[in-house]
């Protein structure tokens, strides 16, 4: 099984460590594509005039109060790197709680879960990366839109990496556009169920969505689940006490799974 995760907007810089080596990350055939984005991002953020900084903020979709992110990006090639599981923060990764997993559970997670990134394409949670700011929605000078850039670069390698392997897709829409899994996959969303005037109503609520996905991946890691198909994956999730409902999916595409979280 392969689990597809979104990155987090917030990231915690590594306190120490060697700089990133793009060829040492998962799928080393992507090293050249990664190095190209890294070079262009560093060049964009290394210009120090007020106008250049304002332009960089605009390109990256940042506010004037986030100028420190520009300085951090400018130093990416020399910044210390640490495991992606330590760098990515936020609700999903807090709920996943990799630091408190046993060694064998962390090994399972490192083999099974990957994170999609505007800068790196895709990395394992154990891959050493620095903290950065570059969403996949960015249009980077010299490269263009990162979504079509990675969509082209990831297609072949991920098709090969997932051949015969069930895929659980937990990505948000922007990162889901980077690569589309085929039939042996399930795209999962979390619905928050509330009873209003005696009627159950369901909606996507960001906090519940992210936290539930983190808990779900953690539960699979603790179980060290090894489903051989989407059907077996659904059974595994239900055995772990998640309420899962199947929905029709697109022809030839991934199945749709809804995990229902009832308000307490």
Secondary structure as the mmCIF struct_conf table of DSSP 4:
data_model
#
loop_
_struct_conf.conf_type_id
_struct_conf.id
_struct_conf.beg_label_comp_id
_struct_conf.beg_label_asym_id
_struct_conf.beg_label_seq_id
_struct_conf.end_label_comp_id
_struct_conf.end_label_asym_id
_struct_conf.end_label_seq_id
STRN STRN1 UNK A 2 UNK A 5
BEND BEND1 UNK A 9 UNK A 10
STRN STRN2 UNK A 11 UNK A 11
HELX_LH_PP_P HELX_LH_PP_P1 UNK A 12 UNK A 14
BEND BEND2 UNK A 15 UNK A 16
HELX_LH_PP_P HELX_LH_PP_P2 UNK A 18 UNK A 20
HELX_RH_3T_P HELX_RH_3T_P1 UNK A 22 UNK A 24
BEND BEND3 UNK A 25 UNK A 27
HELX_RH_3T_P HELX_RH_3T_P2 UNK A 28 UNK A 30
HELX_RH_AL_P HELX_RH_AL_P1 UNK A 31 UNK A 46
BEND BEND4 UNK A 49 UNK A 49
HELX_RH_AL_P HELX_RH_AL_P2 UNK A 50 UNK A 60
TURN_TY1_P TURN_TY1_P1 UNK A 61 UNK A 61
HELX_RH_3T_P HELX_RH_3T_P3 UNK A 64 UNK A 66
HELX_RH_AL_P HELX_RH_AL_P3 UNK A 67 UNK A 74
TURN_TY1_P TURN_TY1_P2 UNK A 75 UNK A 78
BEND BEND5 UNK A 79 UNK A 79
STRN STRN3 UNK A 82 UNK A 83
HELX_RH_AL_P HELX_RH_AL_P4 UNK A 84 UNK A 87
STRN STRN4 UNK A 88 UNK A 88
BEND BEND6 UNK A 90 UNK A 90
HELX_RH_AL_P HELX_RH_AL_P5 UNK A 91 UNK A 96
HELX_RH_3T_P HELX_RH_3T_P4 UNK A 98 UNK A 100
BEND BEND7 UNK A 101 UNK A 101
HELX_RH_AL_P HELX_RH_AL_P6 UNK A 103 UNK A 112
STRN STRN5 UNK A 113 UNK A 117
TURN_TY1_P TURN_TY1_P3 UNK A 118 UNK A 120
STRN STRN6 UNK A 121 UNK A 124
TURN_TY1_P TURN_TY1_P4 UNK A 125 UNK A 126
BEND BEND8 UNK A 127 UNK A 127
STRN STRN7 UNK A 128 UNK A 129
TURN_TY1_P TURN_TY1_P5 UNK A 136 UNK A 137
STRN STRN8 UNK A 139 UNK A 140
TURN_TY1_P TURN_TY1_P6 UNK A 141 UNK A 143
STRN STRN9 UNK A 144 UNK A 145
HELX_RH_AL_P HELX_RH_AL_P7 UNK A 146 UNK A 161
TURN_TY1_P TURN_TY1_P7 UNK A 162 UNK A 164
STRN STRN10 UNK A 167 UNK A 169
HELX_RH_AL_P HELX_RH_AL_P8 UNK A 173 UNK A 176
TURN_TY1_P TURN_TY1_P8 UNK A 177 UNK A 178
BEND BEND9 UNK A 183 UNK A 184
STRN STRN11 UNK A 185 UNK A 196
TURN_TY1_P TURN_TY1_P9 UNK A 197 UNK A 198
STRN STRN12 UNK A 199 UNK A 203
HELX_RH_AL_P HELX_RH_AL_P9 UNK A 206 UNK A 223
TURN_TY1_P TURN_TY1_P10 UNK A 224 UNK A 224
BEND BEND10 UNK A 228 UNK A 229
HELX_RH_AL_P HELX_RH_AL_P10 UNK A 230 UNK A 239
TURN_TY1_P TURN_TY1_P11 UNK A 240 UNK A 241
STRN STRN13 UNK A 244 UNK A 247
TURN_TY1_P TURN_TY1_P12 UNK A 251 UNK A 252
BEND BEND11 UNK A 253 UNK A 253
STRN STRN14 UNK A 255 UNK A 262
#
